[in-house]
Amino acid sequence: MATRRRNQRRSSGTGGMTVREAGRKGGEVTAKRHGPQFYEEIGRKGGQTVRRLIEQGKRAMGQE
């Protein structure tokens, strides 16, 4: 029930959209503009960053 209330349109009858709708539309536009390679690249960069941060944390804790 709270989710339904949270996703309701904020502007009564003025054609506004919910945050969920705006996110979906933005995601669709991004996918069309950049394609699958974009998501592969940002996923790889994110994975490398996580690996680096874990290694830094282990070094800081005295582990290897």
PDBQT receptor file of N, H, CA, C and O in Angstrom, charges set to zero:
ATOM      1  N   MET A   1       0.823  -1.190   0.000  1.00  0.00    +0.000 N 
ATOM      2  CA  MET A   1       0.000   0.000   0.000  1.00  0.00    +0.000 C 
ATOM      3  C   MET A   1       0.868   1.256   0.000  1.00  0.00    +0.000 C 
ATOM      4  O   MET A   1       0.595   2.194  -0.749  1.00  0.00    +0.000 OA
ATOM      5  N   ALA A   2       1.903   1.284   0.827  1.00  0.00    +0.000 N 
ATOM      6  H   ALA A   2       2.125   0.522   1.435  1.00  0.00    +0.000 HD
ATOM      7  CA  ALA A   2       2.785   2.453   0.871  1.00  0.00    +0.000 C 
ATOM      8  C   ALA A   2       3.479   2.659  -0.465  1.00  0.00    +0.000 C 
ATOM      9  O   ALA A   2       3.666   3.792  -0.907  1.00  0.00    +0.000 OA
ATOM     10  N   THR A   3       3.859   1.564  -1.102  1.00  0.00    +0.000 N 
ATOM     11  H   THR A   3       3.708   0.643  -0.742  1.00  0.00    +0.000 HD
ATOM     12  CA  THR A   3       4.527   1.665  -2.409  1.00  0.00    +0.000 C 
ATOM     13  C   THR A   3       3.596   2.285  -3.423  1.00  0.00    +0.000 C 
ATOM     14  O   THR A   3       3.998   3.152  -4.199  1.00  0.00    +0.000 OA
ATOM     15  N   ARG A   4       2.372   1.851  -3.419  1.00  0.00    +0.000 N 
ATOM     16  H   ARG A   4       2.045   1.146  -2.788  1.00  0.00    +0.000 HD
ATOM     17  CA  ARG A   4       1.401   2.391  -4.367  1.00  0.00    +0.000 C 
ATOM     18  C   ARG A   4       1.223   3.891  -4.135  1.00  0.00    +0.000 C 
ATOM     19  O   ARG A   4       1.176   4.673  -5.085  1.00  0.00    +0.000 OA
ATOM     20  N   ARG A   5       1.125   4.277  -2.884  1.00  0.00    +0.000 N 
ATOM     21  H   ARG A   5       1.163   3.642  -2.112  1.00  0.00    +0.000 HD
ATOM     22  CA  ARG A   5       0.946   5.691  -2.560  1.00  0.00    +0.000 C 
ATOM     23  C   ARG A   5       2.178   6.490  -2.970  1.00  0.00    +0.000 C 
ATOM     24  O   ARG A   5       2.056   7.605  -3.478  1.00  0.00    +0.000 OA
ATOM     25  N   ARG A   6       3.363   5.925  -2.751  1.00  0.00    +0.000 N 
ATOM     26  H   ARG A   6       3.463   5.020  -2.338  1.00  0.00    +0.000 HD
ATOM     27  CA  ARG A   6       4.601   6.614  -3.069  1.00  0.00    +0.000 C 
ATOM     28  C   ARG A   6       4.754   6.830  -4.567  1.00  0.00    +0.000 C 
ATOM     29  O   ARG A   6       5.341   7.828  -4.984  1.00  0.00    +0.000 OA
ATOM     30  N   ASN A   7       4.237   5.916  -5.386  1.00  0.00    +0.000 N 
ATOM     31  H   ASN A   7       3.760   5.105  -5.047  1.00  0.00    +0.000 HD
ATOM     32  CA  ASN A   7       4.401   5.997  -6.831  1.00  0.00    +0.000 C 
ATOM     33  C   ASN A   7       3.261   6.722  -7.537  1.00  0.00    +0.000 C 
ATOM     34  O   ASN A   7       3.266   6.826  -8.764  1.00  0.00    +0.000 OA
ATOM     35  N   GLN A   8       2.301   7.216  -6.797  1.00  0.00    +0.000 N 
ATOM     36  H   GLN A   8       2.297   7.131  -5.800  1.00  0.00    +0.000 HD
ATOM     37  CA  GLN A   8       1.204   7.933  -7.431  1.00  0.00    +0.000 C 
ATOM     38  C   GLN A   8       1.700   9.265  -7.971  1.00  0.00    +0.000 C 
ATOM     39  O   GLN A   8       2.696   9.817  -7.504  1.00  0.00    +0.000 OA
ATOM     40  N   ARG A   9       0.997   9.752  -8.941  1.00  0.00    +0.000 N 
ATOM     41  H   ARG A   9       0.188   9.303  -9.321  1.00  0.00    +0.000 HD
ATOM     42  CA  ARG A   9       1.383  11.038  -9.529  1.00  0.00    +0.000 C 
ATOM     43  C   ARG A   9       1.244  12.142  -8.496  1.00  0.00    +0.000 C 
ATOM     44  O   ARG A   9       0.262  12.197  -7.756  1.00  0.00    +0.000 OA
ATOM     45  N   ARG A  10       2.226  13.011  -8.455  1.00  0.00    +0.000 N 
ATOM     46  H   ARG A  10       3.024  12.966  -9.057  1.00  0.00    +0.000 HD
ATOM     47  CA  ARG A  10       2.233  14.109  -7.488  1.00  0.00    +0.000 C 
ATOM     48  C   ARG A  10       1.311  15.243  -7.918  1.00  0.00    +0.000 C 
ATOM     49  O   ARG A  10       0.647  15.864  -7.087  1.00  0.00    +0.000 OA
ATOM     50  N   SER A  11       1.276  15.501  -9.191  1.00  0.00    +0.000 N 
ATOM     51  H   SER A  11       1.815  14.997  -9.866  1.00  0.00    +0.000 HD
ATOM     52  CA  SER A  11       0.455  16.607  -9.677  1.00  0.00    +0.000 C 
ATOM     53  C   SER A  11      -0.876  16.046 -10.158  1.00  0.00    +0.000 C 
ATOM     54  O   SER A  11      -0.915  15.196 -11.048  1.00  0.00    +0.000 OA
ATOM     55  N   SER A  12      -1.924  16.506  -9.588  1.00  0.00    +0.000 N 
ATOM     56  H   SER A  12      -1.893  17.196  -8.865  1.00  0.00    +0.000 HD
ATOM     57  CA  SER A  12      -3.241  15.938  -9.896  1.00  0.00    +0.000 C 
ATOM     58  C   SER A  12      -3.709  16.393 -11.273  1.00  0.00    +0.000 C 
ATOM     59  O   SER A  12      -4.126  17.537 -11.454  1.00  0.00    +0.000 OA
ATOM     60  N   GLY A  13      -3.634  15.478 -12.244  1.00  0.00    +0.000 N 
ATOM     61  H   GLY A  13      -3.295  14.549 -12.097  1.00  0.00    +0.000 HD
ATOM     62  CA  GLY A  13      -4.180  15.725 -13.569  1.00  0.00    +0.000 C 
ATOM     63  C   GLY A  13      -3.366  16.634 -14.465  1.00  0.00    +0.000 C 
ATOM     64  O   GLY A  13      -3.851  17.026 -15.526  1.00  0.00    +0.000 OA
ATOM     65  N   THR A  14      -2.161  16.983 -14.088  1.00  0.00    +0.000 N 
ATOM     66  H   THR A  14      -1.766  16.665 -13.226  1.00  0.00    +0.000 HD
ATOM     67  CA  THR A  14      -1.379  17.879 -14.942  1.00  0.00    +0.000 C 
ATOM     68  C   THR A  14      -0.404  17.128 -15.836  1.00  0.00    +0.000 C 
ATOM     69  O   THR A  14       0.416  17.748 -16.513  1.00  0.00    +0.000 OA
ATOM     70  N   GLY A  15      -0.481  15.801 -15.847  1.00  0.00    +0.000 N 
ATOM     71  H   GLY A  15      -1.147  15.297 -15.296  1.00  0.00    +0.000 HD
ATOM     72  CA  GLY A  15       0.375  15.036 -16.743  1.00  0.00    +0.000 C 
ATOM     73  C   GLY A  15       1.749  14.764 -16.200  1.00  0.00    +0.000 C 
ATOM     74  O   GLY A  15       2.622  14.336 -16.955  1.00  0.00    +0.000 OA
ATOM     75  N   GLY A  16       1.989  14.996 -14.902  1.00  0.00    +0.000 N 
ATOM     76  H   GLY A  16       1.280  15.344 -14.288  1.00  0.00    +0.000 HD
ATOM     77  CA  GLY A  16       3.289  14.695 -14.304  1.00  0.00    +0.000 C 
ATOM     78  C   GLY A  16       3.525  13.205 -14.279  1.00  0.00    +0.000 C 
ATOM     79  O   GLY A  16       2.599  12.423 -14.490  1.00  0.00    +0.000 OA
ATOM     80  N   MET A  17       4.750  12.807 -14.022  1.00  0.00    +0.000 N 
ATOM     81  H   MET A  17       5.502  13.443 -13.850  1.00  0.00    +0.000 HD
ATOM     82  CA  MET A  17       5.052  11.382 -13.981  1.00  0.00    +0.000 C 
ATOM     83  C   MET A  17       5.669  11.044 -12.638  1.00  0.00    +0.000 C 
ATOM     84  O   MET A  17       6.181  11.914 -11.934  1.00  0.00    +0.000 OA
ATOM     85  N   THR A  18       5.613   9.762 -12.296  1.00  0.00    +0.000 N 
ATOM     86  H   THR A  18       5.198   9.055 -12.869  1.00  0.00    +0.000 HD
ATOM     87  CA  THR A  18       6.196   9.312 -11.046  1.00  0.00    +0.000 C 
ATOM     88  C   THR A  18       7.707   9.184 -11.213  1.00  0.00    +0.000 C 
ATOM     89  O   THR A  18       8.232   9.217 -12.326  1.00  0.00    +0.000 OA
ATOM     90  N   VAL A  19       8.384   9.038 -10.097  1.00  0.00    +0.000 N 
ATOM     91  H   VAL A  19       7.958   9.011  -9.192  1.00  0.00    +0.000 HD
ATOM     92  CA  VAL A  19       9.830   8.839 -10.116  1.00  0.00    +0.000 C 
ATOM     93  C   VAL A  19      10.145   7.540 -10.853  1.00  0.00    +0.000 C 
ATOM     94  O   VAL A  19      11.110   7.468 -11.614  1.00  0.00    +0.000 OA
ATOM     95  N   ARG A  20       9.330   6.522 -10.625  1.00  0.00    +0.000 N 
ATOM     96  H   ARG A  20       8.546   6.581 -10.007  1.00  0.00    +0.000 HD
ATOM     97  CA  ARG A  20       9.534   5.234 -11.298  1.00  0.00    +0.000 C 
ATOM     98  C   ARG A  20       9.434   5.392 -12.814  1.00  0.00    +0.000 C 
ATOM     99  O   ARG A  20      10.265   4.859 -13.549  1.00  0.00    +0.000 OA
ATOM    100  N   GLU A  21       8.430   6.116 -13.280  1.00  0.00    +0.000 N 
ATOM    101  H   GLU A  21       7.755   6.549 -12.683  1.00  0.00    +0.000 HD
ATOM    102  CA  GLU A  21       8.255   6.327 -14.723  1.00  0.00    +0.000 C 
ATOM    103  C   GLU A  21       9.427   7.106 -15.306  1.00  0.00    +0.000 C 
ATOM    104  O   GLU A  21       9.925   6.781 -16.384  1.00  0.00    +0.000 OA
ATOM    105  N   ALA A  22       9.863   8.138 -14.584  1.00  0.00    +0.000 N 
ATOM    106  H   ALA A  22       9.459   8.402 -13.708  1.00  0.00    +0.000 HD
ATOM    107  CA  ALA A  22      10.987   8.942 -15.063  1.00  0.00    +0.000 C 
ATOM    108  C   ALA A  22      12.252   8.100 -15.149  1.00  0.00    +0.000 C 
ATOM    109  O   ALA A  22      13.006   8.219 -16.115  1.00  0.00    +0.000 OA
ATOM    110  N   GLY A  23      12.498   7.247 -14.150  1.00  0.00    +0.000 N 
ATOM    111  H   GLY A  23      11.886   7.151 -13.366  1.00  0.00    +0.000 HD
ATOM    112  CA  GLY A  23      13.668   6.374 -14.168  1.00  0.00    +0.000 C 
ATOM    113  C   GLY A  23      13.633   5.389 -15.318  1.00  0.00    +0.000 C 
ATOM    114  O   GLY A  23      14.646   5.146 -15.974  1.00  0.00    +0.000 OA
ATOM    115  N   ARG A  24      12.460   4.821 -15.557  1.00  0.00    +0.000 N 
ATOM    116  H   ARG A  24      11.637   5.018 -15.024  1.00  0.00    +0.000 HD
ATOM    117  CA  ARG A  24      12.317   3.861 -16.654  1.00  0.00    +0.000 C 
ATOM    118  C   ARG A  24      12.584   4.544 -17.985  1.00  0.00    +0.000 C 
ATOM    119  O   ARG A  24      13.309   4.007 -18.822  1.00  0.00    +0.000 OA
ATOM    120  N   LYS A  25      12.007   5.722 -18.190  1.00  0.00    +0.000 N 
ATOM    121  H   LYS A  25      11.418   6.159 -17.510  1.00  0.00    +0.000 HD
ATOM    122  CA  LYS A  25      12.212   6.432 -19.454  1.00  0.00    +0.000 C 
ATOM    123  C   LYS A  25      13.678   6.812 -19.642  1.00  0.00    +0.000 C 
ATOM    124  O   LYS A  25      14.225   6.689 -20.739  1.00  0.00    +0.000 OA
ATOM    125  N   GLY A  26      14.307   7.274 -18.565  1.00  0.00    +0.000 N 
ATOM    126  H   GLY A  26      13.863   7.374 -17.675  1.00  0.00    +0.000 HD
ATOM    127  CA  GLY A  26      15.722   7.630 -18.652  1.00  0.00    +0.000 C 
ATOM    128  C   GLY A  26      16.592   6.433 -18.970  1.00  0.00    +0.000 C 
ATOM    129  O   GLY A  26      17.536   6.538 -19.753  1.00  0.00    +0.000 OA
ATOM    130  N   GLY A  27      16.278   5.284 -18.364  1.00  0.00    +0.000 N 
ATOM    131  H   GLY A  27      15.511   5.199 -17.728  1.00  0.00    +0.000 HD
ATOM    132  CA  GLY A  27      17.027   4.063 -18.646  1.00  0.00    +0.000 C 
ATOM    133  C   GLY A  27      16.878   3.620 -20.086  1.00  0.00    +0.000 C 
ATOM    134  O   GLY A  27      17.837   3.163 -20.709  1.00  0.00    +0.000 OA
ATOM    135  N   GLU A  28      15.672   3.755 -20.613  1.00  0.00    +0.000 N 
ATOM    136  H   GLU A  28      14.893   4.126 -20.108  1.00  0.00    +0.000 HD
ATOM    137  CA  GLU A  28      15.444   3.371 -22.012  1.00  0.00    +0.000 C 
ATOM    138  C   GLU A  28      16.232   4.263 -22.959  1.00  0.00    +0.000 C 
ATOM    139  O   GLU A  28      16.819   3.778 -23.926  1.00  0.00    +0.000 OA
ATOM    140  N   VAL A  29      16.248   5.562 -22.688  1.00  0.00    +0.000 N 
ATOM    141  H   VAL A  29      15.771   5.956 -21.902  1.00  0.00    +0.000 HD
ATOM    142  CA  VAL A  29      16.988   6.502 -23.540  1.00  0.00    +0.000 C 
ATOM    143  C   VAL A  29      18.485   6.200 -23.478  1.00  0.00    +0.000 C 
ATOM    144  O   VAL A  29      19.167   6.193 -24.502  1.00  0.00    +0.000 OA
ATOM    145  N   THR A  30      18.991   5.950 -22.263  1.00  0.00    +0.000 N 
ATOM    146  H   THR A  30      18.436   5.956 -21.430  1.00  0.00    +0.000 HD
ATOM    147  CA  THR A  30      20.416   5.634 -22.105  1.00  0.00    +0.000 C 
ATOM    148  C   THR A  30      20.775   4.375 -22.877  1.00  0.00    +0.000 C 
ATOM    149  O   THR A  30      21.808   4.330 -23.544  1.00  0.00    +0.000 OA
ATOM    150  N   ALA A  31      19.929   3.353 -22.793  1.00  0.00    +0.000 N 
ATOM    151  H   ALA A  31      19.089   3.390 -22.251  1.00  0.00    +0.000 HD
ATOM    152  CA  ALA A  31      20.198   2.096 -23.505  1.00  0.00    +0.000 C 
ATOM    153  C   ALA A  31      20.217   2.317 -25.010  1.00  0.00    +0.000 C 
ATOM    154  O   ALA A  31      21.057   1.746 -25.706  1.00  0.00    +0.000 OA
ATOM    155  N   LYS A  32      19.308   3.133 -25.520  1.00  0.00    +0.000 N 
ATOM    156  H   LYS A  32      18.626   3.597 -24.954  1.00  0.00    +0.000 HD
ATOM    157  CA  LYS A  32      19.276   3.409 -26.958  1.00  0.00    +0.000 C 
ATOM    158  C   LYS A  32      20.503   4.202 -27.400  1.00  0.00    +0.000 C 
ATOM    159  O   LYS A  32      21.066   3.936 -28.462  1.00  0.00    +0.000 OA
ATOM    160  N   ARG A  33      20.914   5.170 -26.595  1.00  0.00    +0.000 N 
ATOM    161  H   ARG A  33      20.456   5.387 -25.732  1.00  0.00    +0.000 HD
ATOM    162  CA  ARG A  33      22.048   6.021 -26.965  1.00  0.00    +0.000 C 
ATOM    163  C   ARG A  33      23.376   5.275 -26.932  1.00  0.00    +0.000 C 
ATOM    164  O   ARG A  33      24.204   5.437 -27.829  1.00  0.00    +0.000 OA
ATOM    165  N   HIS A  34      23.579   4.468 -25.912  1.00  0.00    +0.000 N 
ATOM    166  H   HIS A  34      22.907   4.337 -25.183  1.00  0.00    +0.000 HD
ATOM    167  CA  HIS A  34      24.903   3.898 -25.673  1.00  0.00    +0.000 C 
ATOM    168  C   HIS A  34      25.045   2.430 -26.048  1.00  0.00    +0.000 C 
ATOM    169  O   HIS A  34      26.146   1.988 -26.377  1.00  0.00    +0.000 OA
ATOM    170  N   GLY A  35      23.984   1.680 -26.009  1.00  0.00    +0.000 N 
ATOM    171  H   GLY A  35      23.090   2.038 -25.742  1.00  0.00    +0.000 HD
ATOM    172  CA  GLY A  35      24.045   0.265 -26.382  1.00  0.00    +0.000 C 
ATOM    173  C   GLY A  35      24.667  -0.623 -25.314  1.00  0.00    +0.000 C 
ATOM    174  O   GLY A  35      25.069  -0.147 -24.252  1.00  0.00    +0.000 OA
ATOM    175  N   PRO A  36      24.740  -1.910 -25.604  1.00  0.00    +0.000 N 
ATOM    176  CA  PRO A  36      25.231  -2.892 -24.628  1.00  0.00    +0.000 C 
ATOM    177  C   PRO A  36      26.695  -2.690 -24.234  1.00  0.00    +0.000 C 
ATOM    178  O   PRO A  36      27.075  -2.985 -23.101  1.00  0.00    +0.000 OA
ATOM    179  N   GLN A  37      27.510  -2.195 -25.153  1.00  0.00    +0.000 N 
ATOM    180  H   GLN A  37      27.201  -1.956 -26.073  1.00  0.00    +0.000 HD
ATOM    181  CA  GLN A  37      28.935  -1.995 -24.852  1.00  0.00    +0.000 C 
ATOM    182  C   GLN A  37      29.116  -1.023 -23.687  1.00  0.00    +0.000 C 
ATOM    183  O   GLN A  37      30.028  -1.186 -22.877  1.00  0.00    +0.000 OA
ATOM    184  N   PHE A  38      28.260  -0.025 -23.606  1.00  0.00    +0.000 N 
ATOM    185  H   PHE A  38      27.519   0.107 -24.264  1.00  0.00    +0.000 HD
ATOM    186  CA  PHE A  38      28.325   0.960 -22.525  1.00  0.00    +0.000 C 
ATOM    187  C   PHE A  38      28.163   0.265 -21.179  1.00  0.00    +0.000 C 
ATOM    188  O   PHE A  38      28.926   0.518 -20.247  1.00  0.00    +0.000 OA
ATOM    189  N   TYR A  39      27.169  -0.610 -21.081  1.00  0.00    +0.000 N 
ATOM    190  H   TYR A  39      26.549  -0.816 -21.838  1.00  0.00    +0.000 HD
ATOM    191  CA  TYR A  39      26.912  -1.299 -19.818  1.00  0.00    +0.000 C 
ATOM    192  C   TYR A  39      28.037  -2.271 -19.480  1.00  0.00    +0.000 C 
ATOM    193  O   TYR A  39      28.378  -2.441 -18.309  1.00  0.00    +0.000 OA
ATOM    194  N   GLU A  40      28.615  -2.909 -20.495  1.00  0.00    +0.000 N 
ATOM    195  H   GLU A  40      28.337  -2.771 -21.446  1.00  0.00    +0.000 HD
ATOM    196  CA  GLU A  40      29.757  -3.794 -20.259  1.00  0.00    +0.000 C 
ATOM    197  C   GLU A  40      30.937  -3.006 -19.700  1.00  0.00    +0.000 C 
ATOM    198  O   GLU A  40      31.603  -3.443 -18.761  1.00  0.00    +0.000 OA
ATOM    199  N   GLU A  41      31.184  -1.840 -20.290  1.00  0.00    +0.000 N 
ATOM    200  H   GLU A  41      30.643  -1.485 -21.053  1.00  0.00    +0.000 HD
ATOM    201  CA  GLU A  41      32.325  -1.021 -19.857  1.00  0.00    +0.000 C 
ATOM    202  C   GLU A  41      32.141  -0.503 -18.443  1.00  0.00    +0.000 C 
ATOM    203  O   GLU A  41      33.068  -0.582 -17.636  1.00  0.00    +0.000 OA
ATOM    204  N   ILE A  42      30.972   0.025 -18.123  1.00  0.00    +0.000 N 
ATOM    205  H   ILE A  42      30.219   0.090 -18.778  1.00  0.00    +0.000 HD
ATOM    206  CA  ILE A  42      30.790   0.562 -16.768  1.00  0.00    +0.000 C 
ATOM    207  C   ILE A  42      30.761  -0.567 -15.739  1.00  0.00    +0.000 C 
ATOM    208  O   ILE A  42      31.167  -0.368 -14.594  1.00  0.00    +0.000 OA
ATOM    209  N   GLY A  43      30.290  -1.740 -16.131  1.00  0.00    +0.000 N 
ATOM    210  H   GLY A  43      29.961  -1.902 -17.061  1.00  0.00    +0.000 HD
ATOM    211  CA  GLY A  43      30.327  -2.889 -15.231  1.00  0.00    +0.000 C 
ATOM    212  C   GLY A  43      31.747  -3.327 -14.938  1.00  0.00    +0.000 C 
ATOM    213  O   GLY A  43      32.093  -3.640 -13.798  1.00  0.00    +0.000 OA
ATOM    214  N   ARG A  44      32.566  -3.346 -15.977  1.00  0.00    +0.000 N 
ATOM    215  H   ARG A  44      32.285  -3.092 -16.902  1.00  0.00    +0.000 HD
ATOM    216  CA  ARG A  44      33.972  -3.723 -15.821  1.00  0.00    +0.000 C 
ATOM    217  C   ARG A  44      34.693  -2.703 -14.938  1.00  0.00    +0.000 C 
ATOM    218  O   ARG A  44      35.451  -3.084 -14.045  1.00  0.00    +0.000 OA
ATOM    219  N   LYS A  45      34.463  -1.417 -15.180  1.00  0.00    +0.000 N 
ATOM    220  H   LYS A  45      33.848  -1.108 -15.905  1.00  0.00    +0.000 HD
ATOM    221  CA  LYS A  45      35.096  -0.377 -14.369  1.00  0.00    +0.000 C 
ATOM    222  C   LYS A  45      34.667  -0.486 -12.914  1.00  0.00    +0.000 C 
ATOM    223  O   LYS A  45      35.484  -0.337 -12.005  1.00  0.00    +0.000 OA
ATOM    224  N   GLY A  46      33.393  -0.745 -12.698  1.00  0.00    +0.000 N 
ATOM    225  H   GLY A  46      32.729  -0.866 -13.436  1.00  0.00    +0.000 HD
ATOM    226  CA  GLY A  46      32.898  -0.900 -11.331  1.00  0.00    +0.000 C 
ATOM    227  C   GLY A  46      33.529  -2.094 -10.641  1.00  0.00    +0.000 C 
ATOM    228  O   GLY A  46      33.901  -2.011  -9.471  1.00  0.00    +0.000 OA
ATOM    229  N   GLY A  47      33.654  -3.201 -11.353  1.00  0.00    +0.000 N 
ATOM    230  H   GLY A  47      33.352  -3.268 -12.303  1.00  0.00    +0.000 HD
ATOM    231  CA  GLY A  47      34.276  -4.397 -10.787  1.00  0.00    +0.000 C 
ATOM    232  C   GLY A  47      35.735  -4.163 -10.439  1.00  0.00    +0.000 C 
ATOM    233  O   GLY A  47      36.209  -4.622  -9.400  1.00  0.00    +0.000 OA
ATOM    234  N   GLN A  48      36.446  -3.456 -11.296  1.00  0.00    +0.000 N 
ATOM    235  H   GLN A  48      36.062  -3.083 -12.140  1.00  0.00    +0.000 HD
ATOM    236  CA  GLN A  48      37.854  -3.146 -11.030  1.00  0.00    +0.000 C 
ATOM    237  C   GLN A  48      37.987  -2.257  -9.804  1.00  0.00    +0.000 C 
ATOM    238  O   GLN A  48      38.895  -2.444  -8.994  1.00  0.00    +0.000 OA
ATOM    239  N   THR A  49      37.093  -1.296  -9.666  1.00  0.00    +0.000 N 
ATOM    240  H   THR A  49      36.355  -1.144 -10.325  1.00  0.00    +0.000 HD
ATOM    241  CA  THR A  49      37.115  -0.398  -8.517  1.00  0.00    +0.000 C 
ATOM    242  C   THR A  49      36.858  -1.162  -7.227  1.00  0.00    +0.000 C 
ATOM    243  O   THR A  49      37.535  -0.941  -6.224  1.00  0.00    +0.000 OA
ATOM    244  N   VAL A  50      35.881  -2.058  -7.254  1.00  0.00    +0.000 N 
ATOM    245  H   VAL A  50      35.331  -2.238  -8.070  1.00  0.00    +0.000 HD
ATOM    246  CA  VAL A  50      35.581  -2.859  -6.063  1.00  0.00    +0.000 C 
ATOM    247  C   VAL A  50      36.786  -3.713  -5.686  1.00  0.00    +0.000 C 
ATOM    248  O   VAL A  50      37.148  -3.794  -4.512  1.00  0.00    +0.000 OA
ATOM    249  N   ARG A  51      37.409  -4.350  -6.677  1.00  0.00    +0.000 N 
ATOM    250  H   ARG A  51      37.115  -4.284  -7.630  1.00  0.00    +0.000 HD
ATOM    251  CA  ARG A  51      38.588  -5.179  -6.409  1.00  0.00    +0.000 C 
ATOM    252  C   ARG A  51      39.697  -4.347  -5.766  1.00  0.00    +0.000 C 
ATOM    253  O   ARG A  51      40.318  -4.769  -4.791  1.00  0.00    +0.000 OA
ATOM    254  N   ARG A  52      39.936  -3.159  -6.325  1.00  0.00    +0.000 N 
ATOM    255  H   ARG A  52      39.432  -2.816  -7.118  1.00  0.00    +0.000 HD
ATOM    256  CA  ARG A  52      40.983  -2.282  -5.794  1.00  0.00    +0.000 C 
ATOM    257  C   ARG A  52      40.671  -1.867  -4.355  1.00  0.00    +0.000 C 
ATOM    258  O   ARG A  52      41.564  -1.859  -3.508  1.00  0.00    +0.000 OA
ATOM    259  N   LEU A  53      39.424  -1.525  -4.075  1.00  0.00    +0.000 N 
ATOM    260  H   LEU A  53      38.698  -1.532  -4.764  1.00  0.00    +0.000 HD
ATOM    261  CA  LEU A  53      39.044  -1.113  -2.727  1.00  0.00    +0.000 C 
ATOM    262  C   LEU A  53      39.165  -2.251  -1.722  1.00  0.00    +0.000 C 
ATOM    263  O   LEU A  53      39.561  -2.031  -0.578  1.00  0.00    +0.000 OA
ATOM    264  N   ILE A  54      38.827  -3.459  -2.141  1.00  0.00    +0.000 N 
ATOM    265  H   ILE A  54      38.505  -3.637  -3.071  1.00  0.00    +0.000 HD
ATOM    266  CA  ILE A  54      38.962  -4.615  -1.253  1.00  0.00    +0.000 C 
ATOM    267  C   ILE A  54      40.434  -4.852  -0.931  1.00  0.00    +0.000 C 
ATOM    268  O   ILE A  54      40.795  -5.116   0.216  1.00  0.00    +0.000 OA
ATOM    269  N   GLU A  55      41.278  -4.756  -1.955  1.00  0.00    +0.000 N 
ATOM    270  H   GLU A  55      40.985  -4.542  -2.887  1.00  0.00    +0.000 HD
ATOM    271  CA  GLU A  55      42.718  -4.938  -1.730  1.00  0.00    +0.000 C 
ATOM    272  C   GLU A  55      43.258  -3.871  -0.791  1.00  0.00    +0.000 C 
ATOM    273  O   GLU A  55      44.060  -4.178   0.092  1.00  0.00    +0.000 OA
ATOM    274  N   GLN A  56      42.837  -2.631  -0.962  1.00  0.00    +0.000 N 
ATOM    275  H   GLN A  56      42.185  -2.382  -1.678  1.00  0.00    +0.000 HD
ATOM    276  CA  GLN A  56      43.274  -1.555  -0.065  1.00  0.00    +0.000 C 
ATOM    277  C   GLN A  56      42.821  -1.814   1.364  1.00  0.00    +0.000 C 
ATOM    278  O   GLN A  56      43.576  -1.598   2.312  1.00  0.00    +0.000 OA
ATOM    279  N   GLY A  57      41.592  -2.275   1.513  1.00  0.00    +0.000 N 
ATOM    280  H   GLY A  57      40.978  -2.450   0.743  1.00  0.00    +0.000 HD
ATOM    281  CA  GLY A  57      41.070  -2.574   2.842  1.00  0.00    +0.000 C 
ATOM    282  C   GLY A  57      41.832  -3.693   3.514  1.00  0.00    +0.000 C 
ATOM    283  O   GLY A  57      42.119  -3.624   4.709  1.00  0.00    +0.000 OA
ATOM    284  N   LYS A  58      42.167  -4.735   2.748  1.00  0.00    +0.000 N 
ATOM    285  H   LYS A  58      41.935  -4.792   1.777  1.00  0.00    +0.000 HD
ATOM    286  CA  LYS A  58      42.934  -5.846   3.307  1.00  0.00    +0.000 C 
ATOM    287  C   LYS A  58      44.318  -5.385   3.745  1.00  0.00    +0.000 C 
ATOM    288  O   LYS A  58      44.803  -5.770   4.809  1.00  0.00    +0.000 OA
ATOM    289  N   ARG A  59      44.957  -4.550   2.910  1.00  0.00    +0.000 N 
ATOM    290  H   ARG A  59      44.563  -4.237   2.046  1.00  0.00    +0.000 HD
ATOM    291  CA  ARG A  59      46.268  -4.031   3.282  1.00  0.00    +0.000 C 
ATOM    292  C   ARG A  59      46.179  -3.185   4.550  1.00  0.00    +0.000 C 
ATOM    293  O   ARG A  59      47.050  -3.271   5.416  1.00  0.00    +0.000 OA
ATOM    294  N   ALA A  60      45.146  -2.380   4.663  1.00  0.00    +0.000 N 
ATOM    295  H   ALA A  60      44.438  -2.309   3.960  1.00  0.00    +0.000 HD
ATOM    296  CA  ALA A  60      44.965  -1.530   5.825  1.00  0.00    +0.000 C 
ATOM    297  C   ALA A  60      44.741  -2.363   7.086  1.00  0.00    +0.000 C 
ATOM    298  O   ALA A  60      45.116  -1.947   8.183  1.00  0.00    +0.000 OA
ATOM    299  N   MET A  61      44.127  -3.546   6.930  1.00  0.00    +0.000 N 
ATOM    300  H   MET A  61      43.823  -3.884   6.040  1.00  0.00    +0.000 HD
ATOM    301  CA  MET A  61      43.858  -4.425   8.072  1.00  0.00    +0.000 C 
ATOM    302  C   MET A  61      45.032  -5.357   8.354  1.00  0.00    +0.000 C 
ATOM    303  O   MET A  61      44.996  -6.128   9.314  1.00  0.00    +0.000 OA
ATOM    304  N   GLY A  62      46.075  -5.292   7.521  1.00  0.00    +0.000 N 
ATOM    305  H   GLY A  62      46.105  -4.666   6.741  1.00  0.00    +0.000 HD
ATOM    306  CA  GLY A  62      47.241  -6.123   7.709  1.00  0.00    +0.000 C 
ATOM    307  C   GLY A  62      47.087  -7.524   7.132  1.00  0.00    +0.000 C 
ATOM    308  O   GLY A  62      47.838  -8.428   7.498  1.00  0.00    +0.000 OA
ATOM    309  N   GLN A  63      46.119  -7.716   6.232  1.00  0.00    +0.000 N 
ATOM    310  H   GLN A  63      45.509  -6.981   5.935  1.00  0.00    +0.000 HD
ATOM    311  CA  GLN A  63      45.895  -9.007   5.600  1.00  0.00    +0.000 C 
ATOM    312  C   GLN A  63      46.446  -8.972   4.187  1.00  0.00    +0.000 C 
ATOM    313  O   GLN A  63      46.720  -7.897   3.652  1.00  0.00    +0.000 OA
ATOM    314  N   GLU A  64      46.605 -10.099   3.600  1.00  0.00    +0.000 N 
ATOM    315  H   GLU A  64      46.383 -10.971   4.035  1.00  0.00    +0.000 HD
ATOM    316  CA  GLU A  64      47.029 -10.168   2.198  1.00  0.00    +0.000 C 
ATOM    317  C   GLU A  64      46.181 -11.099   1.444  1.00  0.00    +0.000 C 
ATOM    318  O   GLU A  64      46.386 -11.288   0.245  1.00  0.00    +0.000 OA
TER     319      GLU A  64
